[in-house]
């Protein structure tokens, strides 16, 4: 994934998180909207959560990549053929 695509994806995740957090913390009454948490704090939290999500996703993807520097020794193969 290119850097630009990663930034767009992180922004999309942050936006979705922000919308969800605002929806959960906003109390709408007749003629007013009240939030116990400031919108700025929710935006900062959304960006941090999106960053952590991107790092966790990258780690998970890296864990699925093929191992390229695996060294197989003759003793390893011999141990596979020994009866248990």
N, CA, C and O atoms as CSV, one atom per row, in Angstrom:
chain,resi,resn,atom,element,x,y,z
A,1,UNK,N,N,0.858,-1.168,0.000
A,1,UNK,CA,C,0.000,0.000,0.000
A,1,UNK,C,C,0.905,1.233,0.000
A,1,UNK,O,O,1.869,1.308,0.762
A,2,UNK,N,N,0.587,2.183,-0.854
A,2,UNK,CA,C,1.397,3.397,-0.930
A,2,UNK,C,C,1.150,4.276,0.288
A,2,UNK,O,O,0.165,4.113,1.007
A,3,UNK,N,N,2.069,5.212,0.500
A,3,UNK,CA,C,1.939,6.119,1.648
A,3,UNK,C,C,0.664,6.939,1.553
A,3,UNK,O,O,-0.010,7.167,2.557
A,4,UNK,N,N,0.333,7.385,0.342
A,4,UNK,CA,C,-0.880,8.190,0.151
A,4,UNK,C,C,-2.128,7.365,0.470
A,4,UNK,O,O,-3.060,7.858,1.105
A,5,UNK,N,N,-2.137,6.123,0.032
A,5,UNK,CA,C,-3.281,5.244,0.306
A,5,UNK,C,C,-3.388,4.958,1.797
A,5,UNK,O,O,-4.492,4.875,2.333
A,6,UNK,N,N,-2.250,4.808,2.471
A,6,UNK,CA,C,-2.271,4.556,3.913
A,6,UNK,C,C,-2.808,5.760,4.668
A,6,UNK,O,O,-3.547,5.607,5.640
A,7,UNK,N,N,-2.439,6.963,4.222
A,7,UNK,CA,C,-2.940,8.180,4.867
A,7,UNK,C,C,-4.445,8.306,4.656
A,7,UNK,O,O,-5.178,8.654,5.581
A,8,UNK,N,N,-4.900,8.026,3.454
A,8,UNK,CA,C,-6.341,8.103,3.162
A,8,UNK,C,C,-7.102,7.082,3.998
A,8,UNK,O,O,-8.167,7.389,4.534
A,9,UNK,N,N,-6.558,5.857,4.113
A,9,UNK,CA,C,-7.219,4.827,4.910
A,9,UNK,C,C,-7.257,5.215,6.381
A,9,UNK,O,O,-8.282,5.037,7.039
A,10,UNK,N,N,-6.148,5.746,6.910
A,10,UNK,CA,C,-6.112,6.171,8.310
A,10,UNK,C,C,-7.102,7.303,8.544
A,10,UNK,O,O,-7.767,7.346,9.579
A,11,UNK,N,N,-7.201,8.216,7.588
A,11,UNK,CA,C,-8.163,9.321,7.712
A,11,UNK,C,C,-9.588,8.787,7.715
A,11,UNK,O,O,-10.431,9.260,8.478
A,12,UNK,N,N,-9.856,7.807,6.867
A,12,UNK,CA,C,-11.192,7.210,6.811
A,12,UNK,C,C,-11.535,6.526,8.138
A,12,UNK,O,O,-12.650,6.669,8.640
A,13,UNK,N,N,-10.583,5.787,8.703
A,13,UNK,CA,C,-10.816,5.125,9.986
A,13,UNK,C,C,-11.045,6.163,11.077
A,13,UNK,O,O,-11.956,6.016,11.891
A,14,UNK,N,N,-10.224,7.212,11.098
A,14,UNK,CA,C,-10.372,8.267,12.103
A,14,UNK,C,C,-11.727,8.959,11.974
A,14,UNK,O,O,-12.370,9.264,12.978
A,15,UNK,N,N,-12.155,9.202,10.749
A,15,UNK,CA,C,-13.454,9.851,10.524
A,15,UNK,C,C,-14.596,8.986,11.027
A,15,UNK,O,O,-15.521,9.478,11.673
A,16,UNK,N,N,-14.526,7.709,10.732
A,16,UNK,CA,C,-15.586,6.795,11.191
A,16,UNK,C,C,-15.620,6.706,12.718
A,16,UNK,O,O,-16.689,6.689,13.328
A,17,UNK,N,N,-14.423,6.650,13.326
A,17,UNK,CA,C,-14.356,6.629,14.787
A,17,UNK,C,C,-14.927,7.918,15.378
A,17,UNK,O,O,-15.668,7.876,16.360
A,18,UNK,N,N,-14.589,9.049,14.790
A,18,UNK,CA,C,-15.070,10.338,15.282
A,18,UNK,C,C,-16.593,10.416,15.229
A,18,UNK,O,O,-17.237,10.839,16.189
A,19,UNK,N,N,-17.154,10.007,14.108
A,19,UNK,CA,C,-18.617,10.035,13.959
A,19,UNK,C,C,-19.269,9.149,15.017
A,19,UNK,O,O,-20.267,9.533,15.626
A,20,UNK,N,N,-18.704,7.971,15.232
A,20,UNK,CA,C,-19.262,7.053,16.235
A,20,UNK,C,C,-19.141,7.630,17.641
A,20,UNK,O,O,-20.085,7.554,18.428
A,21,UNK,N,N,-17.987,8.204,17.958
A,21,UNK,CA,C,-17.803,8.784,19.294
A,21,UNK,C,C,-18.728,9.975,19.529
A,21,UNK,O,O,-19.299,10.111,20.612
A,22,UNK,N,N,-18.880,10.829,18.536
A,22,UNK,CA,C,-19.781,11.980,18.680
A,22,UNK,C,C,-21.213,11.495,18.856
A,22,UNK,O,O,-21.950,12.011,19.697
A,23,UNK,N,N,-21.605,10.509,18.067
A,23,UNK,CA,C,-22.970,9.991,18.172
A,23,UNK,C,C,-23.244,9.413,19.564
A,23,UNK,O,O,-24.356,9.529,20.080
A,24,UNK,N,N,-22.247,8.802,20.158
A,24,UNK,CA,C,-22.431,8.205,21.480
A,24,UNK,C,C,-22.412,9.229,22.613
A,24,UNK,O,O,-22.995,8.995,23.672
A,25,UNK,N,N,-21.744,10.366,22.395
A,25,UNK,CA,C,-21.597,11.346,23.468
A,25,UNK,C,C,-22.486,12.579,23.319
A,25,UNK,O,O,-22.521,13.417,24.220
A,26,UNK,N,N,-23.197,12.707,22.217
A,26,UNK,CA,C,-24.062,13.867,22.005
A,26,UNK,C,C,-25.460,13.573,22.540
A,26,UNK,O,O,-26.029,12.507,22.307
A,27,UNK,N,N,-25.997,14.563,23.271
A,27,UNK,CA,C,-27.365,14.465,23.782
A,27,UNK,C,C,-28.157,15.588,23.144
A,27,UNK,O,O,-27.949,16.765,23.439
A,28,UNK,N,N,-29.069,15.204,22.265
A,28,UNK,CA,C,-29.860,16.183,21.526
A,28,UNK,C,C,-31.207,16.343,22.219
A,28,UNK,O,O,-31.916,15.367,22.466
A,29,UNK,N,N,-31.545,17.591,22.527
A,29,UNK,CA,C,-32.850,17.910,23.096
A,29,UNK,C,C,-33.485,18.980,22.218
A,29,UNK,O,O,-32.891,19.398,21.224
A,30,UNK,N,N,-34.665,19.417,22.570
A,30,UNK,CA,C,-35.335,20.454,21.786
A,30,UNK,C,C,-34.506,21.730,21.767
A,30,UNK,O,O,-34.399,22.429,22.774
A,31,UNK,N,N,-33.926,22.023,20.621
A,31,UNK,CA,C,-33.200,23.268,20.446
A,31,UNK,C,C,-31.784,23.285,20.972
A,31,UNK,O,O,-31.162,24.347,20.963
A,32,UNK,N,N,-31.232,22.164,21.433
A,32,UNK,CA,C,-29.848,22.191,21.918
A,32,UNK,C,C,-29.178,20.833,21.759
A,32,UNK,O,O,-29.822,19.788,21.666
A,33,UNK,N,N,-27.870,20.906,21.733
A,33,UNK,CA,C,-27.042,19.702,21.689
A,33,UNK,C,C,-25.998,19.848,22.781
A,33,UNK,O,O,-25.314,20.869,22.863
A,34,UNK,N,N,-25.875,18.830,23.616
A,34,UNK,CA,C,-24.896,18.857,24.697
A,34,UNK,C,C,-23.987,17.642,24.586
A,34,UNK,O,O,-24.434,16.534,24.288
A,35,UNK,N,N,-22.693,17.876,24.834
A,35,UNK,CA,C,-21.728,16.785,24.860
A,35,UNK,C,C,-20.875,16.934,26.109
A,35,UNK,O,O,-20.408,18.028,26.424
A,36,UNK,N,N,-20.675,15.829,26.820
A,36,UNK,CA,C,-19.867,15.865,28.035
A,36,UNK,C,C,-18.380,15.991,27.702
A,36,UNK,O,O,-17.593,16.439,28.536
A,37,UNK,N,N,-18.003,15.606,26.513
A,37,UNK,CA,C,-16.615,15.652,26.060
A,37,UNK,C,C,-16.529,16.637,24.903
A,37,UNK,O,O,-17.447,16.721,24.086
A,38,UNK,N,N,-15.429,17.384,24.829
A,38,UNK,CA,C,-15.301,18.357,23.742
A,38,UNK,C,C,-15.059,17.639,22.410
A,38,UNK,O,O,-14.485,16.551,22.365
A,39,UNK,N,N,-15.505,18.267,21.353
A,39,UNK,CA,C,-15.328,17.714,20.014
A,39,UNK,C,C,-13.847,17.602,19.674
A,39,UNK,O,O,-13.439,16.672,18.977
A,40,UNK,N,N,-13.043,18.537,20.159
A,40,UNK,CA,C,-11.602,18.499,19.910
A,40,UNK,C,C,-10.967,17.260,20.548
A,40,UNK,O,O,-10.129,16.602,19.930
A,41,UNK,N,N,-11.361,16.946,21.769
A,41,UNK,CA,C,-10.830,15.752,22.438
A,41,UNK,C,C,-11.241,14.480,21.703
A,41,UNK,O,O,-10.452,13.542,21.589
A,42,UNK,N,N,-12.469,14.448,21.210
A,42,UNK,CA,C,-12.926,13.280,20.459
A,42,UNK,C,C,-12.153,13.143,19.148
A,42,UNK,O,O,-11.835,12.030,18.729
A,43,UNK,N,N,-11.851,14.266,18.502
A,43,UNK,CA,C,-11.078,14.231,17.262
A,43,UNK,C,C,-9.665,13.719,17.528
A,43,UNK,O,O,-9.152,12.893,16.773
A,44,UNK,N,N,-9.038,14.202,18.591
A,44,UNK,CA,C,-7.696,13.737,18.928
A,44,UNK,C,C,-7.692,12.244,19.246
A,44,UNK,O,O,-6.806,11.508,18.811
A,45,UNK,N,N,-8.682,11.810,20.002
A,45,UNK,CA,C,-8.800,10.392,20.334
A,45,UNK,C,C,-8.998,9.559,19.072
A,45,UNK,O,O,-8.399,8.492,18.936
A,46,UNK,N,N,-9.822,10.027,18.159
A,46,UNK,CA,C,-10.080,9.306,16.911
A,46,UNK,C,C,-8.804,9.140,16.099
A,46,UNK,O,O,-8.545,8.066,15.557
A,47,UNK,N,N,-8.010,10.199,16.015
A,47,UNK,CA,C,-6.754,10.129,15.269
A,47,UNK,C,C,-5.778,9.161,15.921
A,47,UNK,O,O,-5.105,8.398,15.227
A,48,UNK,N,N,-5.694,9.185,17.243
A,48,UNK,CA,C,-4.795,8.264,17.947
A,48,UNK,C,C,-5.247,6.814,17.766
A,48,UNK,O,O,-4.428,5.929,17.522
A,49,UNK,N,N,-6.541,6.580,17.886
A,49,UNK,CA,C,-7.058,5.223,17.707
A,49,UNK,C,C,-6.814,4.725,16.284
A,49,UNK,O,O,-6.472,3.560,16.084
A,50,UNK,N,N,-6.989,5.597,15.305
A,50,UNK,CA,C,-6.751,5.220,13.906
A,50,UNK,C,C,-5.278,4.872,13.700
A,50,UNK,O,O,-4.960,3.931,12.973
A,51,UNK,N,N,-4.377,5.626,14.335
A,51,UNK,CA,C,-2.950,5.353,14.222
A,51,UNK,C,C,-2.609,3.989,14.825
A,51,UNK,O,O,-1.862,3.212,14.231
A,52,UNK,N,N,-3.157,3.705,15.998
A,52,UNK,CA,C,-2.910,2.417,16.653
A,52,UNK,C,C,-3.493,1.280,15.820
A,52,UNK,O,O,-2.883,0.218,15.700
A,53,UNK,N,N,-4.664,1.504,15.251
A,53,UNK,CA,C,-5.285,0.498,14.396
A,53,UNK,C,C,-4.400,0.203,13.194
A,53,UNK,O,O,-4.215,-0.960,12.837
A,54,UNK,N,N,-3.849,1.238,12.562
A,54,UNK,CA,C,-2.982,1.053,11.400
A,54,UNK,C,C,-1.726,0.272,11.771
A,54,UNK,O,O,-1.288,-0.594,11.013
A,55,UNK,N,N,-1.143,0.571,12.931
A,55,UNK,CA,C,0.047,-0.152,13.375
A,55,UNK,C,C,-0.269,-1.624,13.654
A,55,UNK,O,O,0.505,-2.508,13.284
A,56,UNK,N,N,-1.393,-1.881,14.297
A,56,UNK,CA,C,-1.790,-3.263,14.599
A,56,UNK,C,C,-2.087,-4.031,13.314
A,56,UNK,O,O,-1.740,-5.205,13.188
A,57,UNK,N,N,-2.724,-3.364,12.374
A,57,UNK,CA,C,-3.024,-4.011,11.100
A,57,UNK,C,C,-1.739,-4.340,10.340
A,57,UNK,O,O,-1.618,-5.421,9.763
A,58,UNK,N,N,-0.781,-3.412,10.336
A,58,UNK,CA,C,0.499,-3.647,9.661
A,58,UNK,C,C,1.243,-4.808,10.306
A,58,UNK,O,O,1.846,-5.620,9.605
A,59,UNK,N,N,1.209,-4.897,11.624
A,59,UNK,CA,C,1.869,-6.002,12.326
A,59,UNK,C,C,1.201,-7.340,11.991
A,59,UNK,O,O,1.878,-8.352,11.812
A,60,UNK,N,N,-0.118,-7.331,11.909
A,60,UNK,CA,C,-0.841,-8.565,11.581
A,60,UNK,C,C,-0.529,-9.014,10.158
A,60,UNK,O,O,-0.361,-10.206,9.901
A,61,UNK,N,N,-0.454,-8.064,9.241
A,61,UNK,CA,C,-0.131,-8.397,7.854
A,61,UNK,C,C,1.304,-8.899,7.756
A,61,UNK,O,O,1.580,-9.861,7.039
A,62,UNK,N,N,2.215,-8.255,8.470
A,62,UNK,CA,C,3.621,-8.680,8.450
A,62,UNK,C,C,3.774,-10.089,9.008
A,62,UNK,O,O,4.638,-10.845,8.562
A,63,UNK,N,N,2.945,-10.444,9.977
A,63,UNK,CA,C,2.997,-11.789,10.549
A,63,UNK,C,C,2.559,-12.866,9.582
A,63,UNK,O,O,2.886,-14.038,9.766
A,64,UNK,N,N,1.824,-12.484,8.558
A,64,UNK,CA,C,1.333,-13.444,7.572
A,64,UNK,C,C,2.256,-13.560,6.356
A,64,UNK,O,O,2.041,-14.409,5.491
A,65,UNK,N,N,3.273,-12.714,6.290
A,65,UNK,CA,C,4.187,-12.733,5.154
A,65,UNK,C,C,5.040,-14.000,5.202
A,65,UNK,O,O,5.330,-14.511,6.284
A,66,UNK,N,N,5.440,-14.505,4.045
A,66,UNK,CA,C,6.272,-15.710,4.033
A,66,UNK,C,C,7.644,-15.442,4.643
A,66,UNK,O,O,8.190,-14.346,4.524
A,67,UNK,N,N,8.182,-16.450,5.290
A,67,UNK,CA,C,9.509,-16.349,5.892
A,67,UNK,C,C,10.534,-16.578,4.785
A,67,UNK,O,O,10.504,-17.600,4.100
A,68,UNK,N,N,11.441,-15.614,4.619
A,68,UNK,CA,C,12.397,-15.707,3.527
A,68,UNK,C,C,13.775,-16.164,3.983
A,68,UNK,O,O,14.580,-16.589,3.155
A,69,UNK,N,N,14.063,-16.091,5.259
A,69,UNK,CA,C,15.397,-16.425,5.729
A,69,UNK,C,C,15.395,-17.665,6.630
A,69,UNK,O,O,16.183,-17.758,7.572
A,70,UNK,N,N,14.521,-18.595,6.337
A,70,UNK,CA,C,14.426,-19.825,7.123
A,70,UNK,C,C,15.584,-20.744,6.761
A,70,UNK,O,O,15.861,-20.960,5.582
A,71,UNK,N,N,16.258,-21.283,7.766
A,71,UNK,CA,C,17.381,-22.185,7.532
A,71,UNK,C,C,16.990,-23.581,8.011
A,71,UNK,O,O,16.626,-23.778,9.171
A,72,UNK,N,N,17.070,-24.519,7.117
A,72,UNK,CA,C,16.708,-25.897,7.409
A,72,UNK,C,C,17.974,-26.731,7.482
A,72,UNK,O,O,18.779,-26.735,6.551
A,73,UNK,N,N,18.143,-27.421,8.566
A,73,UNK,CA,C,19.320,-28.259,8.792
A,73,UNK,C,C,18.923,-29.729,8.612
A,73,UNK,O,O,17.752,-30.085,8.743
A,74,UNK,N,N,19.894,-30.559,8.315
A,74,UNK,CA,C,19.634,-31.994,8.160
A,74,UNK,C,C,19.058,-32.619,9.421
A,74,UNK,O,O,18.258,-33.552,9.344
A,75,UNK,N,N,19.463,-32.107,10.590
A,75,UNK,CA,C,18.923,-32.636,11.850
A,75,UNK,C,C,17.438,-32.339,11.997
A,75,UNK,O,O,16.700,-33.113,12.608
A,76,UNK,N,N,17.007,-31.229,11.440
A,76,UNK,CA,C,15.576,-30.893,11.493
A,76,UNK,C,C,14.760,-31.936,10.745
A,76,UNK,O,O,13.738,-32.411,11.239
A,77,UNK,N,N,15.216,-32.282,9.565
A,77,UNK,CA,C,14.502,-33.272,8.748
A,77,UNK,C,C,14.533,-34.637,9.437
A,77,UNK,O,O,13.536,-35.359,9.423
A,78,UNK,N,N,15.659,-34.992,10.034
A,78,UNK,CA,C,15.773,-36.278,10.731
A,78,UNK,C,C,14.810,-36.347,11.904
A,78,UNK,O,O,14.252,-37.408,12.184
A,79,UNK,N,N,14.608,-35.242,12.589
A,79,UNK,CA,C,13.699,-35.246,13.742
A,79,UNK,C,C,12.246,-35.429,13.322
A,79,UNK,O,O,11.431,-35.913,14.108
A,80,UNK,N,N,11.914,-35.049,12.096
A,80,UNK,CA,C,10.542,-35.223,11.622
A,80,UNK,C,C,10.224,-36.692,11.380
A,80,UNK,O,O,9.077,-37.114,11.531
A,81,UNK,N,N,11.224,-37.464,11.008
A,81,UNK,CA,C,10.976,-38.850,10.637
A,81,UNK,C,C,11.109,-39.822,11.823
A,81,UNK,O,O,10.900,-41.024,11.659
A,82,UNK,N,N,11.448,-39.320,12.988
A,82,UNK,CA,C,11.548,-40.180,14.169
A,82,UNK,C,C,10.144,-40.507,14.671
A,82,UNK,O,O,9.276,-39.634,14.702
A,83,UNK,N,N,9.915,-41.771,15.065
A,83,UNK,CA,C,8.595,-42.123,15.600
A,83,UNK,C,C,8.369,-41.446,16.952
A,83,UNK,O,O,9.286,-41.309,17.762
A,84,UNK,N,N,7.160,-41.042,17.162
A,84,UNK,CA,C,6.818,-40.329,18.404
A,84,UNK,C,C,6.551,-41.270,19.537
A,84,UNK,O,O,6.251,-40.831,20.647
